[in-house]
């Protein structure tokens, strides 16, 4: 199976949450890093604007909404799309 998850546009790669991507972090590690950031932001009383690519936006969205693996890997935002999350 070796390189199956290293597809050009990540269509298969997004479903391999524990695989390291090209020597980088796993999707699980990415989510933990994003969740820690959001926890830190929630501890304050400021409003923040996060600008991110689809991988990070997927992790942010999963912090606020329960998602299946399929929903997580299929989630995406449009170019210049604005999403608002509140707690």
C-alpha positions as CSV (number, residue, x, y, z in Angstrom):
1,X,0.0,0.0,0.0
2,X,3.0,2.3,0.6
3,X,2.2,5.5,-1.3
4,X,-1.5,5.1,-1.8
5,X,-2.3,8.0,0.6
6,X,0.1,10.4,-1.1
7,X,-2.3,11.3,-3.9
8,X,-1.9,14.7,-5.7
9,X,-5.0,16.3,-4.3
10,X,-5.3,14.4,-1.0
11,X,-8.5,12.7,-1.8
12,X,-7.3,9.4,-0.2
13,X,-4.8,11.0,2.1
14,X,-7.5,12.9,4.0
15,X,-8.9,9.6,5.2
16,X,-5.6,8.4,6.8
17,X,-5.7,10.2,10.1
18,X,-2.7,8.5,11.6
19,X,-0.3,8.6,8.6
20,X,2.6,11.0,8.6
21,X,2.4,13.2,5.4
22,X,5.8,13.4,3.7
23,X,7.5,13.3,7.1
24,X,5.2,15.9,8.6
25,X,2.6,15.6,11.3
26,X,-0.4,13.3,11.2
27,X,-4.0,14.7,10.9
28,X,-4.5,13.7,14.5
29,X,-1.5,15.7,15.6
30,X,-2.7,18.7,13.5
31,X,-6.1,18.5,15.2
32,X,-4.6,18.4,18.6
33,X,-2.5,21.5,17.8
34,X,-5.6,23.3,16.6
35,X,-7.7,22.2,19.5
36,X,-5.0,23.5,21.9
37,X,-5.0,26.8,20.1
38,X,-8.8,27.1,20.3
39,X,-8.8,26.2,24.0
40,X,-6.2,29.0,24.6
41,X,-8.4,31.4,22.6
42,X,-11.5,30.4,24.5
43,X,-9.8,31.2,27.8
44,X,-9.6,34.9,26.8
45,X,-12.2,37.5,26.1
46,X,-11.1,38.7,22.7
47,X,-12.4,38.1,19.2
48,X,-10.0,36.5,16.7
49,X,-9.8,36.1,13.0
50,X,-8.1,32.9,11.8
51,X,-7.1,32.6,8.2
52,X,-6.4,29.0,7.2
53,X,-6.3,26.5,4.4
54,X,-8.8,23.6,4.2
55,X,-6.8,21.3,6.4
56,X,-6.9,23.7,9.3
57,X,-10.4,24.8,8.7
58,X,-11.5,21.1,8.8
59,X,-9.8,20.8,12.2
60,X,-11.4,24.0,13.5
61,X,-14.9,22.9,12.3
62,X,-14.4,19.5,13.9
63,X,-13.7,21.2,17.2
64,X,-17.2,22.8,17.2
65,X,-19.2,20.0,15.5
66,X,-19.1,16.2,15.9
67,X,-18.2,14.7,12.5
68,X,-17.9,11.2,11.2
69,X,-14.6,10.3,9.5
70,X,-16.3,10.6,6.1
71,X,-17.7,14.1,7.0
72,X,-14.3,15.2,8.3
73,X,-12.4,14.1,5.2
74,X,-15.1,15.6,2.9
75,X,-15.4,19.0,4.7
76,X,-14.0,22.0,2.9
77,X,-14.6,25.8,2.6
78,X,-14.7,27.9,-0.5
79,X,-12.1,30.5,-1.5
80,X,-12.4,33.5,0.8
81,X,-15.3,31.9,2.6
82,X,-16.0,33.3,6.1
83,X,-17.2,31.0,8.8
84,X,-18.2,32.1,12.3
85,X,-17.9,29.9,15.4
86,X,-19.1,31.0,18.8
87,X,-19.1,29.5,22.3
